[in-house]
Amino acid sequence: MGVWRGIFYFIAIMGVFTQAAILCVTAETFTTNNSDKFIQFIWFSLGFVVARWTIGYFVIDIPLKYKYVMKRHRFIANKFLVGLPESSKDDDIFKNKTKLAVHSATNGKILCIKFR
C-alpha cells in the first residue's frame, strides 16, 4: 500500500483523539470544570491509543500462507539471481505449507509451476 498505509495510520490516530474529545465534551456524566475535562481527555486518549495498538498487535495483517509465499519469492529471486543452492530448509517448508510447487531446469530457468 506504500504511502497510503501511513495516511490511514494517521487518520486512525486522529480519529482516536477526536472520539476521546467528543466523549469528554458531550458526555454529561463527566465534570463541568474545563481543566478536569482536559485531564479526562488525556486519559481517554491514552486508553484509546493503547487499545488501538493492542488490537493492531494481535490482529494479523498478512495471513501466514502469504508470508510463506513472500518468503518463497525472495528465495527464488536469490536462487536465480544470486545463485544459491537448489534446495534449502525454506524450500521444503514452503512445499509443505502451500499447494504451489516450482520446478526448475538445470540451467536455472523455471520450467513449470504446478498446483498440488
Secondary structure, DSSP 8 states (H G I E B T S, - for coil): -THHHHHHHHHHHHHHHHHHHHHHHH-TTS-S-HHHHHHHHHHHHHHHHHHHHHHHHHS-SS-HHHHHHHHHHHHHHHHHHT---S--HHHHHHHHHSSEEEEE-TTS-EEEEEE-
